[in-house]
Amino acid sequence: MNPPSQFCHTPQGPARGPRGQGNIRVPSDADQRYRCTPCGQTCAATKGTPCYRLRTAADVVTVVLTLVCHGCALQAMVAAFGLDERTVAAWVARAGQHCQQGPQPVVQQGRVDLPHVQADELWVKRVGRRVWMAMAVAVPSRLWLGGVISPHRHQVLITTRAPLVRSCAHSLARLVGVDGLASYVTACLRVFRPPRRTGRRGRPRLRLAKELLLGQGVTRYVQRRVVSVERRVVRGTEAAIAAVLATSGGGSGIKTAYSARLNATFRASLAPLARRGRAIAPTEAVLTAGMWRVGWAYHVCWLPQRLRLAAPAGAPWQWQEWTPAMAASLPDHRWTMRQLFRDQVPLPPWVAPKRRGRPPKRVEPPTRALAT
């Protein structure tokens, strides 16, 4: 147990939120509990994790979630560990909510350099219907930028996914590569408009960023085979797009190959996404939890082959491997699956409640009558 890495979980506690303040003590090492000195409340070491208040050992839960993140179906976990299918499904849902509420907002803080972004969608089988999963990837670091699930592939889906990309980047100077869907142009031109503040009263005007580049790769099929690919420059010039492609390592033309490769990674790691399989997702909530769980494991735990570099001369290893999050300069080390599912979700900062109604009148203190 490591008290400096803990924080107070009491919602109304005076020391809630920040870590390493010296307010956490260990009253019982055997019970795996912490105590906050200012408020006097105790909490379990697993609070804020998917293993909180589970009867099964945390190591067994971590192993099951690791196998599920690598494409194993729930039925396989039931047969291997002798668990109930509803129990495993509950663990998987809690792990998805943990990754969506905890680690993922770290990426969406506007600190990632995104010179080249690709976006694409893939359809997923559901019980009785088909849904669409829209995702985006940063080409230089192969960082997954989030995703949205919708029953239809329309403009609302594309417009909902575009703010996720904008929240991750610290600059609007980027190249966005998409396919031939017309909704992409409308969504990008509507979302990537920073406010131009002039100091005057009123709402500032939204003007499209001059540094934004937009390209489309329209693929034509005949009997499920690619016959031609048309590359369109929607915004910017061919010279500017070629310069960004050369610096970001995105190839020689406008395409969505890296986004398609990310879709293949998700199909191999999430059982309901397999094209011909029996593990069909019952609801969209199950798909959403699985998307965030696999996406964050891909962020900080997996080592894509395209990101590895040759080790320097004299090093004891042959390759220097990076996770997508390490390539984007977010964490400085590779996480383990145990660390991913044991990382506690911090509480949001406390905000004073807004006072409603008319403010109270200021009562003047009584004054003594002057003696005459």
RORO-749841 format. One line per field, with one value per residue (C-alpha): x, y, z; residue in one letter; residue number from 1. Coordinates in steps of 0.1 Angstrom, whole numbers, plus 5000, padded with zeros to 4 digits. Each point is the difference from the previous one (the first is absolute). Layout:
c1: c(X, ...)
c2: c(Y, ...)
c3: c(Z, ...)
residu: c(a, ...)
num: c(NUM, ...)
END
This chain:
c1: c(5000, 5013, 4983, 5016, 4983, 4965, 4975, 4969, 4969, 4975, 4979, 4996, 5035, 5023, 5030, 4982, 5016, 5038, 5025, 5032, 4988, 5011, 4964, 4997, 5009, 4998, 4980, 4998, 5024, 4983, 4966, 5015, 4985, 5010, 4990, 4998, 5013, 4980, 4965, 5007, 4983, 5015, 4998, 5011, 5031, 4979, 4975, 4997, 5010, 4980, 5010, 4983, 4977, 5004, 5001, 5024, 5037, 5013, 5026, 4974, 4979, 5031, 5008, 4965, 4999, 5034, 4988, 4968, 5020, 5020, 4969, 4988, 4962, 4981, 4990, 5037, 5005, 4970, 5014, 5036, 4994, 4966, 4983, 4965, 4996, 4981, 5029, 5026, 4977, 4997, 5038, 5004, 4975, 5017, 5034, 4986, 4985, 5033, 5020, 4974, 4998, 5036, 5029, 4984, 4994, 5038, 5003, 4972, 5018, 5014, 5036, 5005, 5017, 4977, 5015, 4982, 4967, 4981, 4963, 4979, 4970, 4993, 4967, 4994, 4974, 4976, 4971, 4973, 5018, 5033, 5017, 5029, 5032, 5017, 5037, 5030, 5038, 5030, 5024, 5034, 4994, 4972, 4981, 4963, 4980, 4967, 4969, 4962, 4973, 4968, 4973, 5003, 5030, 4988, 5012, 4991, 5025, 5028, 4993, 5000, 5034, 5017, 5000, 5020, 5027, 5001, 5001, 5032, 5020, 5018, 4999, 4975, 5029, 4994, 4992, 4968, 4997, 4965, 4981, 4974, 4972, 4986, 4992, 5037, 5004, 4971, 5011, 5036, 4991, 4976, 5020, 5035, 4991, 5017, 4985, 5016, 5000, 5002, 4993, 4965, 4969, 4979, 5008, 5031, 4998, 5011, 5024, 5014, 5037, 5023, 5024, 4974, 5005, 4973, 5004, 4977, 5008, 4970, 5002, 4978, 4990, 4986, 4988, 5018, 5033, 5019, 5001, 5012, 5010, 4994, 5019, 4983, 5014, 4971, 5018, 5036, 5024, 5017, 5034, 4990, 4984, 5031, 5022, 4979, 5000, 5038, 5006, 4974, 5009, 4965, 5011, 4999, 4963, 4967, 4986, 4985, 5023, 5011, 4964, 4991, 5030, 4987, 4966, 5016, 5017, 4967, 4983, 5028, 4998, 4962, 4980, 4967, 5018, 5011, 4983, 4990, 4996, 4975, 5009, 4974, 4996, 4965, 5000, 5018, 5012, 5020, 5016, 5008, 5016, 5021, 5011, 5014, 5015, 5019, 5008, 5018, 5018, 5012, 5011, 5023, 5006, 5004, 5031, 4992, 5027, 5001, 5010, 5032, 5034, 5034, 5018, 5032, 5033, 5011, 4965, 4992, 4967, 4994, 4970, 4987, 4962, 4974, 4963, 4978, 4997, 5038, 5004, 4976, 5021, 4972, 5014, 5037, 4997, 4980, 4971, 4991, 4964, 5000, 5010, 4973, 4972, 5014, 5004, 4975, 4977, 5005, 4971, 4992, 5011, 4975, 4979, 4981, 4962, 4985, 4979, 4965, 4976, 5005, 5032, 4995, 4999, 5031, 4991, 5019, 5013, 4982, 5016, 4999, 4983, 5025, 4998, 4989)
c2: c(5000, 5034, 5029, 5029, 4986, 5002, 5028, 5006, 4986, 5018, 5023, 5027, 4995, 5030, 4982, 4982, 4995, 5008, 4973, 5001, 5025, 4979, 4996, 4962, 4974, 4962, 4990, 4963, 4984, 4967, 5014, 5021, 5033, 5036, 5028, 5037, 5020, 5032, 4984, 4967, 4979, 4967, 4983, 4968, 4999, 4989, 5029, 5017, 4969, 4972, 4977, 5020, 4980, 4967, 4967, 4985, 5007, 5031, 4979, 4977, 5030, 5015, 4968, 4997, 5036, 4996, 4970, 5018, 5029, 4977, 4986, 4972, 4996, 5000, 4963, 4991, 5017, 4982, 4966, 5007, 5016, 4984, 5034, 5011, 5018, 5029, 5005, 5002, 5024, 5022, 5001, 5009, 5028, 5014, 4999, 5019, 5027, 5003, 5006, 5025, 5021, 4996, 4998, 5012, 5036, 5003, 4998, 5025, 5030, 5016, 4989, 4977, 5010, 4990, 5011, 4972, 4983, 4973, 4991, 4971, 4979, 4963, 4982, 4976, 4972, 5004, 4978, 5008, 5029, 5016, 5030, 5022, 5007, 5032, 5004, 5022, 4994, 5023, 4988, 5009, 4983, 4976, 5014, 4992, 5032, 4986, 4986, 5003, 4974, 5007, 4979, 5021, 5013, 5036, 5035, 4999, 4971, 5018, 5033, 4983, 4984, 5032, 5018, 4970, 5006, 5037, 4995, 4979, 5025, 5031, 5016, 5001, 4998, 4964, 4979, 4979, 4971, 4985, 4978, 5012, 5005, 5035, 5006, 5002, 5033, 5016, 4987, 5011, 5034, 5005, 4987, 5013, 5036, 5018, 5032, 5033, 5022, 5037, 5012, 5012, 4990, 4971, 4966, 4999, 4989, 4965, 5000, 4970, 4994, 5009, 4971, 4973, 4977, 4975, 4972, 4972, 4966, 4987, 4962, 4985, 4963, 4976, 4967, 5006, 5007, 5033, 5013, 5036, 5025, 5037, 5025, 5034, 5031, 5016, 5027, 5011, 4993, 4969, 5014, 5007, 4965, 4983, 5019, 4988, 4964, 5001, 5012, 4978, 4968, 4996, 4987, 5017, 5007, 5007, 4968, 4983, 4970, 5007, 5003, 4968, 4983, 5012, 4986, 4966, 5002, 5006, 4971, 4977, 5012, 5003, 4968, 5017, 5018, 4968, 4997, 4964, 4991, 4990, 5026, 5026, 5030, 5003, 5037, 5032, 5004, 4967, 5012, 5034, 4985, 4976, 5028, 5021, 4970, 4988, 5035, 5009, 4966, 5008, 5035, 4990, 4963, 4988, 5005, 5005, 4988, 5032, 5020, 4981, 5014, 4984, 5001, 5021, 4983, 4980, 4996, 4965, 5000, 5001, 5022, 5030, 4996, 5026, 5000, 5026, 5020, 5001, 5010, 5029, 5011, 4992, 4974, 4993, 4962, 4970, 4990, 4965, 4987, 4997, 5037, 5009, 4984, 5010, 5037, 5019, 5025, 5034, 5021, 5032, 5032, 5014, 5029, 5022, 4998, 5029, 5022, 5006, 5028, 5035, 5006, 5008, 5036, 5012, 5009, 5030, 4995, 5021, 5032, 5017, 5033, 5028, 5016, 5036)
c3: c(5000, 4990, 5019, 4979, 4969, 5017, 5004, 5021, 4985, 5023, 4978, 5028, 5014, 5004, 4984, 4972, 4966, 5000, 5006, 5020, 5026, 5030, 5012, 4993, 5026, 5002, 5030, 4990, 4976, 5003, 4990, 4972, 5011, 5001, 5023, 4993, 5029, 4996, 4996, 5018, 4973, 4989, 4965, 4984, 4979, 4970, 5002, 4966, 4981, 4983, 5029, 5027, 5022, 4981, 5017, 4974, 5005, 4981, 4982, 4985, 4989, 4983, 4982, 4987, 4988, 4983, 4981, 4990, 4987, 4978, 4982, 5022, 5002, 5033, 4994, 5001, 5033, 5014, 4989, 5011, 5035, 5009, 5004, 4992, 4967, 5017, 5024, 4972, 4981, 5030, 5004, 4963, 5003, 5031, 4982, 4971, 5022, 5019, 4968, 4987, 5032, 5013, 4976, 4968, 5011, 5004, 4962, 4995, 5016, 4969, 5004, 4970, 4969, 4971, 4967, 4981, 5010, 4982, 5007, 4989, 5010, 5003, 5003, 5029, 5003, 5029, 5010, 4974, 4983, 4989, 5016, 4989, 5020, 4990, 5011, 4993, 5002, 5001, 4973, 5014, 5034, 4991, 5029, 5002, 5005, 5011, 4983, 4998, 4994, 4982, 4983, 4968, 4980, 4996, 5007, 5037, 5005, 4982, 5018, 5034, 4993, 4987, 5035, 5014, 4975, 5007, 5038, 4997, 4979, 5012, 4966, 4970, 4975, 4987, 4970, 5003, 4976, 4996, 4975, 4975, 5025, 4994, 5037, 5008, 4981, 5018, 5035, 4996, 4987, 5029, 5029, 4992, 5004, 5029, 5014, 4990, 5031, 4993, 5036, 4991, 5019, 4988, 4986, 4978, 4964, 4990, 4970, 4983, 5008, 4971, 5009, 4996, 4970, 4989, 4975, 4989, 4986, 4980, 4994, 4973, 5002, 4974, 5013, 5034, 4983, 4998, 4964, 5006, 5027, 4995, 5022, 5005, 5016, 5018, 5019, 4995, 4971, 4988, 5009, 5036, 5003, 4985, 5025, 5030, 4986, 4997, 5036, 5017, 4981, 4986, 4965, 4967, 4995, 5018, 5014, 5031, 5002, 5036, 5012, 4982, 5017, 5034, 4991, 4994, 5034, 5017, 4980, 5012, 5036, 5006, 4994, 4989, 4972, 4982, 4966, 5004, 5036, 5026, 5027, 4989, 5022, 5016, 5005, 4990, 5036, 4997, 4968, 5015, 5031, 4978, 4977, 5029, 5017, 4969, 4990, 5032, 5001, 4965, 5013, 5029, 5000, 4964, 4978, 4963, 4977, 4980, 5030, 5009, 4992, 4998, 5033, 5003, 4996, 5030, 5015, 5013, 4980, 4963, 4998, 5019, 5002, 5008, 5008, 4982, 5032, 5004, 4964, 5006, 5031, 5025, 5025, 5003, 5004, 4988, 5022, 5009, 4998, 5038, 5003, 4975, 5019, 5034, 4992, 5021, 4985, 5017, 5012, 4980, 5016, 5025, 4987, 5024, 4995, 4981, 5023, 4987, 5007, 5012, 5019, 5037, 5011, 5018, 5035, 5014, 5035, 5027, 5009, 5034, 5004, 5004, 5034, 4999)
residu: c(m, n, p, p, s, q, f, c, h, t, p, q, g, p, a, r, g, p, r, g, q, g, n, i, r, v, p, s, d, a, d, q, r, y, r, c, t, p, c, g, q, t, c, a, a, t, k, g, t, p, c, y, r, l, r, t, a, a, d, v, v, t, v, v, l, t, l, v, c, h, g, c, a, l, q, a, m, v, a, a, f, g, l, d, e, r, t, v, a, a, w, v, a, r, a, g, q, h, c, q, q, g, p, q, p, v, v, q, q, g, r, v, d, l, p, h, v, q, a, d, e, l, w, v, k, r, v, g, r, r, v, w, m, a, m, a, v, a, v, p, s, r, l, w, l, g, g, v, i, s, p, h, r, h, q, v, l, i, t, t, r, a, p, l, v, r, s, c, a, h, s, l, a, r, l, v, g, v, d, g, l, a, s, y, v, t, a, c, l, r, v, f, r, p, p, r, r, t, g, r, r, g, r, p, r, l, r, l, a, k, e, l, l, l, g, q, g, v, t, r, y, v, q, r, r, v, v, s, v, e, r, r, v, v, r, g, t, e, a, a, i, a, a, v, l, a, t, s, g, g, g, s, g, i, k, t, a, y, s, a, r, l, n, a, t, f, r, a, s, l, a, p, l, a, r, r, g, r, a, i, a, p, t, e, a, v, l, t, a, g, m, w, r, v, g, w, a, y, h, v, c, w, l, p, q, r, l, r, l, a, a, p, a, g, a, p, w, q, w, q, e, w, t, p, a, m, a, a, s, l, p, d, h, r, w, t, m, r, q, l, f, r, d, q, v, p, l, p, p, w, v, a, p, k, r, r, g, r, p, p, k, r, v, e, p, p, t, r, a, l, a, t)
num: c(1, 2, 3, 4, 5, 6, 7, 8, 9, 10, 11, 12, 13, 14, 15, 16, 17, 18, 19, 20, 21, 22, 23, 24, 25, 26, 27, 28, 29, 30, 31, 32, 33, 34, 35, 36, 37, 38, 39, 40, 41, 42, 43, 44, 45, 46, 47, 48, 49, 50, 51, 52, 53, 54, 55, 56, 57, 58, 59, 60, 61, 62, 63, 64, 65, 66, 67, 68, 69, 70, 71, 72, 73, 74, 75, 76, 77, 78, 79, 80, 81, 82, 83, 84, 85, 86, 87, 88, 89, 90, 91, 92, 93, 94, 95, 96, 97, 98, 99, 100, 101, 102, 103, 104, 105, 106, 107, 108, 109, 110, 111, 112, 113, 114, 115, 116, 117, 118, 119, 120, 121, 122, 123, 124, 125, 126, 127, 128, 129, 130, 131, 132, 133, 134, 135, 136, 137, 138, 139, 140, 141, 142, 143, 144, 145, 146, 147, 148, 149, 150, 151, 152, 153, 154, 155, 156, 157, 158, 159, 160, 161, 162, 163, 164, 165, 166, 167, 168, 169, 170, 171, 172, 173, 174, 175, 176, 177, 178, 179, 180, 181, 182, 183, 184, 185, 186, 187, 188, 189, 190, 191, 192, 193, 194, 195, 196, 197, 198, 199, 200, 201, 202, 203, 204, 205, 206, 207, 208, 209, 210, 211, 212, 213, 214, 215, 216, 217, 218, 219, 220, 221, 222, 223, 224, 225, 226, 227, 228, 229, 230, 231, 232, 233, 234, 235, 236, 237, 238, 239, 240, 241, 242, 243, 244, 245, 246, 247, 248, 249, 250, 251, 252, 253, 254, 255, 256, 257, 258, 259, 260, 261, 262, 263, 264, 265, 266, 267, 268, 269, 270, 271, 272, 273, 274, 275, 276, 277, 278, 279, 280, 281, 282, 283, 284, 285, 286, 287, 288, 289, 290, 291, 292, 293, 294, 295, 296, 297, 298, 299, 300, 301, 302, 303, 304, 305, 306, 307, 308, 309, 310, 311, 312, 313, 314, 315, 316, 317, 318, 319, 320, 321, 322, 323, 324, 325, 326, 327, 328, 329, 330, 331, 332, 333, 334, 335, 336, 337, 338, 339, 340, 341, 342, 343, 344, 345, 346, 347, 348, 349, 350, 351, 352, 353, 354, 355, 356, 357, 358, 359, 360, 361, 362, 363, 364, 365, 366, 367, 368, 369, 370, 371, 372)
END
